[in-house]
């Protein structure tokens, strides 16, 4: 399998240019460029080999068959589809567009979602992690700028104190610096030894369970409110014939995880109130008139302040850890009168973070193994090294001592515990600093799915290629490697992809301008 290509490494530019010139001088260059078009722009495309057959849609008869050995480079290229912008900008751009549609359709409708959901009560909530120790931070108490994207307001001192003292380890307990937005000290603990790295990685690991219980608490609180206000429950008949009485509303959510600079995850969540149709439980209908957005706001705050998770016992902490939300739980309403949180802005904001991972912390790696862990983990190292070490240490296999009276000698060796290991996943997710959840999730009824969007795009492209005929293309392919065959090939394919994207952008702007001129003339 090929290794990732690094085109900006010194010494590779001359060889890359020579490879590109050699490829462009061949007679098959135009065909090669068209052949690589589906993966153009991808930094690490998938290479496949096998047969491609043209099959009659009605009869299933194979009309023609071609092996990839007859194609340029004797392989078929496919985009990697990685959502992380740091790994593949082009594929992340496609994923971000899909994420925008998923979030936006849950707010305004479209793509099979009724437009009436745009009138449902919606709040935009941010759930943060608690403090695990003092860190350098940047706070602007009052903004005087016109645009937050170009904010030049003066921040307050980081951690000003009237009396400057030290922590038990001799480190200063105060910081009077006014940190810039790109200050590398942001998110770093004032004292590495005082900071509770174990608790933070455990919090990241169980944050998904904390969110699950929080949403359950929100729905239960709203159901209790319906009872107090005399709003009747809905009678539902299950496919098995059983009768159930359910609350007349449900909460549908779209959630994005963001990693803070201190390497603690927090969630941005859109919460929408939907009603329940007894004749069609999957239908999206308005909630009961007696429940308003104020009730949803109050339920979110109450659940965030009350719900906690006590983790299972661990050999290093038999009582477990307490996992709860931090004090900063922000709940805001979309499409308010100030126009600050519109549907489009919220969808773009969440879609942006859907392509991120741990880049904000300065750490970026693939899954860690026993052979690579020593390159990243260090119990006496910096903040990130200690977090990774905490993941690896807490996720270690636990052992049980033999019972009293057991045989001695070789039979007295400790045996692996066969009980469930609730912390074993910390090693699997050490490269994510303990967080093992998806960065973009949603309720089943919130909006369209990524699969539906991809199927629609694939169908559109297939109809373009097949030109409306009754012939379908069926491939029997296997994986042979990843990455372009040379740095020159990557340069040519990605440059051509950028030119095509720029042409499409200019075309869209020209169409929009012509439509505007037509409307103005009318």
C-alpha positions as CSV (number, residue, x, y, z in Angstrom):
1,X,0.0,0.0,0.0
2,X,1.4,3.4,-0.9
3,X,2.3,6.0,1.6
4,X,0.7,9.5,1.8
5,X,2.2,12.0,-0.6
6,X,3.6,15.3,0.8
7,X,3.9,17.7,-2.1
8,X,5.3,20.6,-0.1
9,X,8.4,18.8,1.3
10,X,11.7,20.4,0.2
11,X,13.4,18.5,-2.6
12,X,10.3,17.1,-4.1
13,X,9.3,20.1,-6.2
14,X,11.7,19.4,-9.0
15,X,10.9,15.7,-9.2
16,X,7.2,16.4,-9.0
17,X,7.4,18.9,-11.9
18,X,9.4,16.5,-14.0
19,X,6.8,13.8,-13.3
20,X,4.0,16.1,-14.3
21,X,5.7,17.2,-17.5
22,X,6.4,13.5,-18.4
23,X,2.7,12.6,-17.9
24,X,1.4,15.7,-19.8
25,X,3.7,14.9,-22.8
26,X,2.2,11.4,-23.4
27,X,-0.4,10.9,-26.1
28,X,-2.8,9.4,-23.6
29,X,-2.8,12.5,-21.3
30,X,-6.3,13.7,-22.2
31,X,-7.7,10.2,-21.6
32,X,-5.9,9.9,-18.4
33,X,-7.2,13.3,-17.2
34,X,-10.7,12.3,-17.9
35,X,-10.2,8.8,-16.3
36,X,-9.0,10.4,-13.0
37,X,-11.8,13.0,-13.0
38,X,-14.0,11.2,-10.4
39,X,-11.1,11.3,-7.9
40,X,-9.7,14.7,-9.0
41,X,-8.9,16.9,-6.0
42,X,-8.6,13.9,-3.6
43,X,-5.3,13.9,-1.8
44,X,-5.3,10.1,-1.3
45,X,-7.7,8.3,-3.8
46,X,-8.5,4.7,-3.6
47,X,-7.1,2.5,-6.4
48,X,-9.3,-0.5,-7.5
49,X,-8.8,-3.3,-10.0
50,X,-11.2,-5.7,-11.5
51,X,-13.9,-5.9,-14.3
52,X,-16.5,-3.3,-15.3
53,X,-19.5,-4.7,-17.2
54,X,-22.3,-3.0,-19.1
55,X,-25.6,-4.8,-18.2
56,X,-29.0,-4.5,-19.8
57,X,-31.4,-3.2,-17.1
58,X,-34.3,-5.3,-18.2
59,X,-32.8,-8.6,-19.1
60,X,-29.6,-8.6,-17.0
61,X,-27.6,-9.7,-20.1
62,X,-24.0,-8.6,-20.1
63,X,-23.5,-6.4,-23.2
64,X,-19.8,-5.7,-22.8
65,X,-17.0,-6.2,-20.3
66,X,-13.8,-4.4,-19.6
67,X,-10.9,-5.1,-17.3
68,X,-9.1,-2.3,-15.5
69,X,-5.9,-3.5,-17.1
70,X,-7.2,-1.8,-20.3
71,X,-7.6,1.6,-18.5
72,X,-4.9,4.2,-17.9
73,X,-2.6,3.2,-15.0
74,X,-4.4,-0.2,-15.1
75,X,-6.5,0.9,-12.2
76,X,-9.8,2.7,-11.4
77,X,-9.6,5.8,-9.1
78,X,-12.2,6.6,-6.5
79,X,-12.2,9.6,-4.1
80,X,-11.3,8.6,-0.5
81,X,-14.4,10.3,1.0
82,X,-12.6,11.3,4.2
83,X,-14.6,14.0,6.1
84,X,-11.6,15.5,7.8
85,X,-10.4,18.7,6.2
86,X,-6.9,18.2,7.5
87,X,-6.7,14.9,5.6
88,X,-8.4,15.7,2.3
89,X,-9.8,19.1,1.5
90,X,-11.7,18.1,-1.5
91,X,-13.6,15.2,0.0
92,X,-14.2,17.3,3.2
93,X,-15.7,20.0,1.0
94,X,-18.2,17.5,-0.4
95,X,-19.0,16.2,3.1
96,X,-19.4,19.7,4.4
97,X,-21.9,20.4,1.6
98,X,-23.9,17.3,2.6
99,X,-23.8,18.2,6.2
100,X,-25.1,21.7,5.4
101,X,-28.1,20.1,3.6
102,X,-28.8,17.7,6.4
103,X,-28.8,20.4,9.0
104,X,-30.7,23.0,6.9
105,X,-33.4,20.6,5.8
106,X,-34.2,19.9,9.4
107,X,-34.8,23.7,9.9
108,X,-36.5,24.8,6.7
109,X,-37.6,21.5,5.0
110,X,-36.8,20.3,1.5
111,X,-35.5,17.1,-0.1
112,X,-38.5,15.1,1.2
113,X,-38.9,17.0,4.5
114,X,-42.1,19.1,4.6
115,X,-41.6,22.9,4.7
116,X,-44.0,23.1,7.6
117,X,-41.2,22.1,10.0
118,X,-39.9,25.6,9.6
119,X,-42.7,26.7,12.0
120,X,-41.8,24.2,14.7
121,X,-40.1,25.6,17.9
122,X,-36.3,25.3,17.7
123,X,-33.5,26.1,20.0
124,X,-29.7,26.1,19.5
125,X,-28.0,24.8,22.6
126,X,-24.3,24.5,23.4
127,X,-23.2,21.9,26.1
128,X,-19.7,22.3,27.4
129,X,-17.4,20.2,29.6
130,X,-16.7,21.2,33.2
131,X,-13.4,22.4,34.4
132,X,-10.6,19.9,35.0
133,X,-8.1,22.5,36.1
134,X,-7.2,26.1,35.3
135,X,-6.2,26.7,31.7
136,X,-5.1,29.8,29.7
137,X,-8.2,31.3,28.0
138,X,-9.2,34.3,26.0
139,X,-12.3,36.2,27.1
140,X,-13.8,39.4,25.6
141,X,-16.3,40.8,28.1
142,X,-17.9,43.2,25.7
143,X,-17.8,43.2,21.9
144,X,-17.7,46.6,20.1
145,X,-16.8,45.2,16.7
146,X,-19.3,45.0,13.9
147,X,-18.3,41.5,12.7
148,X,-17.2,38.6,14.9
149,X,-15.3,37.2,11.9
150,X,-13.1,40.3,12.0
151,X,-13.1,40.9,15.7
152,X,-10.4,43.2,17.0
153,X,-11.8,43.8,20.5
154,X,-9.4,43.9,23.4
155,X,-9.6,40.7,25.5
156,X,-9.6,40.8,29.3
157,X,-6.6,39.5,31.3
158,X,-6.5,35.7,31.2
159,X,-6.7,34.9,35.0
160,X,-6.2,38.1,36.9
161,X,-5.9,37.8,40.7
162,X,-5.7,40.4,43.4
163,X,-3.0,38.3,45.2
164,X,-0.5,36.3,43.1
165,X,0.1,32.9,44.6
166,X,1.4,29.6,43.5
167,X,-0.2,26.1,43.3
168,X,1.0,23.2,45.4
169,X,3.6,22.4,42.7
170,X,5.1,25.9,42.7
171,X,3.5,27.1,39.5
172,X,1.9,30.6,39.3
173,X,-1.9,30.5,40.0
174,X,-2.6,33.7,38.0
175,X,-2.0,34.9,34.4
176,X,-2.3,38.6,33.5
177,X,-1.7,38.2,29.8
178,X,-4.2,39.3,27.2
179,X,-3.9,36.4,24.8
180,X,-4.2,36.8,21.1
181,X,-6.5,34.5,19.2
182,X,-3.5,32.5,17.9
183,X,-1.6,32.3,21.1
184,X,-0.2,28.8,21.5
185,X,-0.7,29.0,25.3
186,X,-4.5,29.0,24.9
187,X,-6.0,25.8,26.3
188,X,-2.9,24.8,28.1
189,X,-3.0,24.2,31.9
190,X,-1.4,26.7,34.2
191,X,0.0,23.7,36.0
192,X,0.2,20.3,34.3
193,X,0.5,18.4,37.6
194,X,-2.7,20.0,39.1
195,X,-4.7,19.3,36.0
196,X,-6.9,16.2,36.1
197,X,-6.1,14.5,32.8
198,X,-7.7,11.2,33.8
199,X,-11.0,12.8,34.5
200,X,-11.0,14.7,31.2
201,X,-10.4,11.7,29.0
202,X,-13.1,9.8,30.9
203,X,-15.4,12.7,30.4
204,X,-14.7,12.7,26.6
205,X,-15.3,8.9,26.6
206,X,-18.7,9.1,28.3
207,X,-19.9,12.3,26.8
208,X,-22.1,10.4,24.4
209,X,-23.9,8.6,27.2
210,X,-24.3,11.9,29.1
211,X,-26.0,13.4,26.0
212,X,-28.3,10.4,25.6
213,X,-29.5,10.8,29.1
214,X,-29.9,14.5,28.8
215,X,-32.1,14.2,25.8
216,X,-34.2,11.6,27.6
217,X,-34.6,14.0,30.5
218,X,-35.7,16.8,28.2
219,X,-38.4,14.6,26.6
220,X,-39.6,13.3,30.0
221,X,-39.8,16.9,31.4
222,X,-41.9,18.0,28.4
223,X,-44.1,14.9,28.8
224,X,-44.7,15.7,32.4
225,X,-45.6,19.3,31.4
226,X,-48.2,17.9,29.0
227,X,-49.8,15.9,31.9
228,X,-49.9,19.0,34.1
229,X,-51.5,21.1,31.4
230,X,-54.1,18.5,30.4
231,X,-52.7,17.8,27.0
232,X,-53.8,14.2,26.2
233,X,-51.3,11.5,25.2
234,X,-51.6,9.8,21.8
235,X,-52.7,6.2,21.3
236,X,-50.4,4.3,19.0
237,X,-50.9,0.8,17.7
238,X,-47.6,-1.0,17.1
239,X,-47.1,-3.3,14.1
240,X,-47.4,-6.3,16.5
241,X,-50.9,-5.1,17.5
242,X,-50.0,-3.7,20.9
243,X,-51.5,-0.4,22.1
244,X,-49.2,2.2,23.5
245,X,-49.9,5.6,25.0
246,X,-47.1,8.0,24.1
247,X,-46.5,11.7,24.8
248,X,-48.0,14.0,22.1
249,X,-44.6,15.4,21.2
250,X,-41.0,14.4,20.6
251,X,-37.7,16.2,20.4
252,X,-35.7,15.8,17.2
253,X,-32.1,16.9,17.2
254,X,-29.1,17.5,15.0
255,X,-25.8,17.5,16.9
256,X,-22.2,18.4,16.1
257,X,-19.2,17.8,18.4
258,X,-16.4,20.3,18.6
259,X,-13.0,19.8,20.3
260,X,-11.9,22.7,22.4
261,X,-8.3,23.8,22.6
262,X,-8.0,22.3,26.0
263,X,-8.9,19.0,24.3
264,X,-12.3,18.6,25.9
265,X,-15.3,18.0,23.6
266,X,-18.5,20.0,23.7
267,X,-21.7,19.7,21.7
268,X,-23.7,22.2,19.5
269,X,-27.2,20.9,19.3
270,X,-30.3,21.9,17.4
271,X,-33.4,20.8,19.2
272,X,-36.8,20.9,17.4
273,X,-40.2,20.1,18.8
274,X,-42.4,17.8,16.7
275,X,-45.8,16.4,17.3
276,X,-47.0,12.8,17.0
277,X,-49.6,11.7,14.5
278,X,-51.5,8.6,15.9
279,X,-52.3,7.5,12.3
280,X,-48.8,7.9,11.0
281,X,-46.1,8.0,13.8
282,X,-43.3,8.8,11.4
283,X,-45.0,11.9,10.0
284,X,-43.6,15.3,10.9
285,X,-46.5,17.3,12.4
286,X,-46.5,20.4,14.6
287,X,-46.3,20.0,18.4
288,X,-49.4,20.6,20.6
289,X,-50.3,24.3,20.9
290,X,-49.9,24.2,24.7
291,X,-46.1,23.6,24.5
292,X,-44.0,26.6,23.3
293,X,-40.3,27.3,22.7
294,X,-40.1,28.8,26.2
295,X,-41.0,25.3,27.6
296,X,-38.3,23.7,25.4
297,X,-35.7,26.3,26.6
298,X,-36.6,25.7,30.3
299,X,-36.5,21.9,29.8
300,X,-33.0,22.0,28.2
301,X,-31.6,24.1,31.1
302,X,-33.2,21.9,33.7
303,X,-31.9,18.7,32.2
304,X,-28.4,20.1,31.7
305,X,-28.2,21.1,35.4
306,X,-29.6,17.8,36.8
307,X,-28.3,14.9,34.7
308,X,-25.1,13.3,35.7
309,X,-23.4,9.9,34.9
310,X,-21.4,8.0,37.4
311,X,-18.9,5.8,35.5
312,X,-18.3,2.2,36.5
313,X,-15.5,1.4,39.0
314,X,-12.0,1.4,37.8
315,X,-8.9,0.0,39.6
316,X,-7.4,3.5,39.8
317,X,-10.7,5.0,41.0
318,X,-13.1,2.4,42.6
319,X,-15.9,5.0,43.1
320,X,-15.8,5.9,39.4
321,X,-15.9,9.4,38.0
322,X,-18.7,11.9,37.9
323,X,-19.6,13.0,34.4
324,X,-21.7,16.1,34.1
325,X,-22.1,19.2,32.0
326,X,-20.2,22.4,32.7
327,X,-21.8,25.6,34.0
328,X,-21.7,27.2,30.5
329,X,-24.9,25.9,28.9
330,X,-26.0,28.4,26.3
331,X,-29.5,28.1,24.8
332,X,-30.5,30.4,22.0
333,X,-33.4,30.7,19.6
334,X,-33.0,30.6,15.8
335,X,-34.6,33.2,13.5
336,X,-34.9,35.7,16.4
337,X,-35.6,39.4,15.7
338,X,-31.9,40.4,15.9
339,X,-31.2,38.2,12.9
340,X,-28.0,36.9,14.4
341,X,-29.0,33.2,14.3
342,X,-30.6,32.4,11.0
343,X,-31.2,28.9,9.6
344,X,-28.5,29.4,7.0
345,X,-25.9,30.6,9.5
346,X,-26.6,27.8,12.0
347,X,-26.4,25.2,9.2
348,X,-23.1,26.6,7.9
349,X,-21.7,26.8,11.4
350,X,-22.5,23.1,12.2
351,X,-21.4,21.9,8.8
352,X,-18.0,23.6,9.3
353,X,-17.3,21.7,12.5
354,X,-18.5,18.4,10.9
355,X,-15.1,18.3,9.0
356,X,-13.0,18.9,12.1
357,X,-11.6,16.5,14.7
358,X,-8.7,17.2,17.1
359,X,-6.9,19.8,14.9
360,X,-7.8,22.6,17.3
361,X,-5.7,20.9,20.0
362,X,-2.6,20.6,17.8
363,X,-2.8,16.8,17.7
364,X,-3.5,14.8,14.6
365,X,-2.7,11.2,14.1
366,X,-4.2,7.9,13.0
367,X,-5.3,5.2,15.5
368,X,-2.5,4.4,17.9
369,X,-1.0,1.0,18.5
370,X,1.4,-0.5,21.0
371,X,4.2,0.1,18.5
372,X,3.3,3.8,18.0
373,X,2.0,4.9,21.4
374,X,5.4,5.8,22.8
375,X,5.7,8.5,20.1
376,X,2.7,10.4,21.5
377,X,2.2,9.4,25.1
378,X,4.3,10.6,28.0
379,X,3.1,10.8,31.7
380,X,5.6,13.6,32.2
381,X,5.2,15.4,28.9
382,X,3.0,18.3,27.7
383,X,-0.8,18.5,28.0
384,X,-1.6,16.4,24.9
385,X,1.0,13.7,25.8
386,X,-0.5,13.3,29.2
387,X,-4.0,13.0,27.9
388,X,-3.0,10.3,25.4
389,X,-1.0,8.5,28.2
390,X,-4.1,8.7,30.4
391,X,-6.2,7.1,27.7
392,X,-3.7,4.3,27.3
393,X,-3.2,3.7,31.0
394,X,-6.9,3.7,32.0
395,X,-7.8,1.5,29.0
396,X,-5.3,-1.2,30.0
397,X,-6.5,-4.8,30.5
398,X,-7.4,-5.4,34.1
399,X,-6.3,-8.5,36.0
400,X,-7.8,-10.4,38.9
401,X,-5.8,-12.2,41.6
402,X,-6.5,-15.9,42.1
403,X,-8.9,-16.9,44.9
404,X,-7.5,-17.9,48.3
405,X,-6.3,-21.5,48.4
406,X,-5.6,-21.6,44.7
407,X,-2.6,-23.5,43.4
408,X,0.8,-21.9,43.6
409,X,3.6,-21.7,41.1
410,X,2.7,-21.2,37.4
411,X,-1.0,-21.6,38.2
412,X,-0.8,-18.5,40.4
413,X,-0.3,-16.1,37.5
414,X,-2.9,-13.4,37.3
415,X,-5.6,-14.1,34.7
416,X,-7.4,-11.7,32.4
417,X,-10.7,-10.5,33.8
418,X,-13.6,-12.0,31.6
419,X,-16.0,-9.3,32.9
420,X,-17.0,-6.4,30.5
421,X,-14.3,-3.8,30.4
422,X,-16.1,-0.4,30.3
423,X,-12.8,1.5,29.8
424,X,-11.2,-0.7,27.1
425,X,-12.3,1.7,24.4
426,X,-10.1,4.4,25.7
427,X,-7.1,2.8,24.0
428,X,-9.0,2.5,20.7
429,X,-9.8,6.2,20.9
430,X,-6.5,7.5,22.3
431,X,-5.8,9.3,19.1
432,X,-9.1,11.2,19.6
433,X,-8.2,12.0,23.2
434,X,-10.9,9.7,24.5
435,X,-13.8,10.8,22.4
436,X,-15.2,7.9,20.4
437,X,-18.5,9.3,19.1
438,X,-19.4,10.6,15.7
439,X,-18.8,14.3,15.1
440,X,-22.2,14.8,13.4
441,X,-25.3,12.9,14.5
442,X,-29.0,13.4,14.3
443,X,-32.4,11.9,15.3
444,X,-33.9,9.6,12.8
445,X,-36.8,11.9,12.0
446,X,-34.8,15.2,12.1
447,X,-33.9,15.4,8.4
448,X,-32.6,13.6,5.4
449,X,-29.7,11.2,5.7
450,X,-26.2,11.3,4.2
451,X,-27.0,8.1,2.4
452,X,-30.0,9.7,0.6
453,X,-27.9,12.6,-0.5
454,X,-25.2,10.3,-1.8
455,X,-27.7,8.1,-3.6
456,X,-29.3,11.1,-5.3
457,X,-25.9,12.4,-6.4
458,X,-24.8,8.9,-7.7
459,X,-28.1,8.6,-9.6
460,X,-27.7,11.9,-11.2
461,X,-24.1,11.1,-12.3
462,X,-25.2,7.7,-13.5
463,X,-28.0,9.2,-15.6
464,X,-25.5,11.6,-17.1
465,X,-23.1,8.9,-18.0
466,X,-25.7,6.4,-19.3
467,X,-27.6,9.2,-21.2
468,X,-31.0,7.8,-20.2
469,X,-30.4,4.4,-21.8
470,X,-31.4,1.0,-20.2
471,X,-27.8,0.1,-19.6
472,X,-26.3,0.0,-16.1
473,X,-22.6,-0.3,-15.2
474,X,-21.7,-3.1,-12.7
475,X,-18.2,-3.3,-11.3
476,X,-16.5,-6.3,-9.6
477,X,-13.5,-4.6,-8.1
478,X,-11.0,-5.1,-5.3
479,X,-8.8,-2.7,-3.4
480,X,-5.1,-2.5,-4.5
481,X,-3.8,0.6,-2.8
482,X,-4.3,4.3,-1.9
483,X,-2.8,7.5,-3.2
484,X,-1.6,8.7,-6.6
485,X,1.1,6.9,-8.4
486,X,3.4,9.9,-8.3
487,X,3.5,13.5,-7.0
488,X,3.2,14.7,-10.5
489,X,0.0,12.8,-11.1
490,X,-1.4,14.4,-7.9
491,X,-0.5,17.8,-9.1
492,X,-2.1,17.4,-12.5
493,X,-5.3,15.8,-11.3
494,X,-5.8,18.2,-8.4
495,X,-5.1,21.3,-10.5
496,X,-7.6,20.1,-13.1
497,X,-10.2,19.6,-10.3
498,X,-9.7,23.1,-8.9
499,X,-10.2,24.6,-12.4
500,X,-13.4,22.6,-12.8
501,X,-14.7,23.8,-9.4
502,X,-13.8,27.4,-10.3
503,X,-15.6,27.1,-13.6
504,X,-18.7,25.8,-11.9
505,X,-18.6,28.6,-9.3
506,X,-18.3,31.2,-12.0
507,X,-21.2,29.6,-13.9
508,X,-23.4,29.6,-10.9
509,X,-22.7,33.3,-10.3
510,X,-23.5,34.1,-13.9
511,X,-26.8,32.2,-13.8
512,X,-27.7,34.0,-10.5
513,X,-26.8,37.4,-12.0
514,X,-28.8,36.7,-15.2
515,X,-31.8,35.7,-13.0
516,X,-31.4,38.9,-11.0
517,X,-31.3,41.0,-14.2
518,X,-34.4,39.3,-15.5
519,X,-36.3,39.9,-12.2
520,X,-35.2,43.5,-12.1
521,X,-36.3,44.1,-15.7
522,X,-39.7,42.5,-14.9
